[in-house]
């Protein structure tokens, strides 16, 4: 399971870098006022989520005795970051 989290984390980091570099916002891009800002925001949050997933995988691998607790706490943290990302995307919508 820790390898799964590390793989997902690497994928999220790569997606985040691509979002920031090529300005691929993806969240109602037609309704966005500041498309570059939206792409930077979503890319940054994907990178943060990826790094957190990698850290969860590493911690679960190193501390295998409490890996269930690490997975649960890590998933809660990832969900909070996801909600923060979605709520922050509203700043870039046309009102």
Rosetta blueprint (number, residue, H / E / L):
1 X L
2 X H
3 X H
4 X H
5 X H
6 X H
7 X H
8 X H
9 X H
10 X H
11 X H
12 X H
13 X H
14 X H
15 X H
16 X H
17 X H
18 X H
19 X H
20 X H
21 X H
22 X H
23 X L
24 X L
25 X L
26 X L
27 X L
28 X L
29 X H
30 X H
31 X H
32 X E
33 X L
34 X L
35 X H
36 X H
37 X H
38 X H
39 X H
40 X H
41 X H
42 X H
43 X H
44 X H
45 X H
46 X H
47 X H
48 X H
49 X H
50 X H
51 X H
52 X H
53 X H
54 X H
55 X H
56 X H
57 X H
58 X H
59 X H
60 X H
61 X H
62 X H
63 X L
64 X H
65 X H
66 X H
67 X H
68 X H
69 X H
70 X H
71 X H
72 X H
73 X H
74 X H
75 X H
76 X H
77 X H
78 X H
79 X H
80 X H
81 X H
82 X H
83 X H
84 X H
85 X H
86 X H
87 X H
88 X H
89 X H
90 X H
91 X H
92 X H
93 X E
94 X L
95 X L
